[in-house]
Amino acid sequence: MEKFGWIGLGNMGKPMALNLLKAGHDGIVWNRTKAKADAVVAAGAKWAGTPRGAAEGVDFLFVSLADGATLLEVALGEDGFAAGLSAGAIVIETSTISVAESTKLAEAIEAKGASYLRAPVTGSTILAAAGTIGILTSGDKAAYDKVLPLLEVIGGNLFYLGAGEQARVMKLSLNLMIATTMQMEAEALVIAEKAGLDVGQAADIIAGSAVGSPLTGYKAKLIAGGEYAPAFTVKLMIKDLKLALEAGRQYGVKLESTERTKKRLERAAEKGWGEKDFSILTKLLEEESGFTR
């Protein structure tokens, strides 16, 4: 079995690392908050004292962090994971970050004689735990072929997209669609509510209609409940839409719906809902429309 390192054991990273351990692979892990690694260490992983330690001597290093700034902080420097990489190692970076941040990371990794795969994931924590999450990958094809058996353990829908930053752009494209879909659903639901329909029934109708999707199905119960426990927070979606807009400027594409949805989410954050699920866009419009359930 292969030896892997894992950096970042949050809501997505932890279940993916656990799945590799369950498959019999040897792992060494690091997380900024050590307590969040307890379950993974209990499952058989070793604890690394630093990001560098998690990279030393491993064949594959997986990284799953919240944002690009944190990623570069953890990657670079004397105790950063880039310093611990061996020639021939492969870094599989699963976060949602900008093309510019990804390019900077690639330079540091490749300077060590290691390979770098951009591999952002798509889907929920439930899919991550089940080992069926989507993985969008770009980078060196030979490196992808080597790591594919491990990707098949942690993911279900696997896509190789090219030799460069294609996976980063594709992930941002998906997230801008996810966000704008929730803004459209908010508008549809609130007008339905004001006309006297039940929000739960209206959400179920949308989910089962021609405009329905796995996303509208996931969110129907959450919206109907009105509590908006976070599966994907307002704060993180704002971050991703900013990255999408940056990519739009880079490639000369106007993203008007994305810009509008970002402003709506920023308004939700201003109301103190930054840690709520981004589907709280429905509640925002309800309040602005004078509607109380």
Secondary structure, 3 states (H helix, E strand, C coil): CCEEEEECCCCCHHHHHHHHHHCCCEEEEECCCHHHHHHHHHCCCEECCCHHHHHCCCCEEEECCCCHHHHHHHHCCCCCHHHHCCCCCEEEECCCCCHHHHHHHHHHHHCCCCEEEECCEECCHHHHHHCCEEEEEEECHHHHHHHHHHHHHHEEEEEECCCCCHHHHHHHHHHHHHHHHHHHHHHHHHHHHHCCCCHHHHHHHHHCCCCCCHHHHHHHHHHHHCCCCCCCEHHHHHHHHHHHHHHHHHHCCCCHHHHHHHHHHHHHHHCCCCCCEHHHHHHHHHHHCCCCC
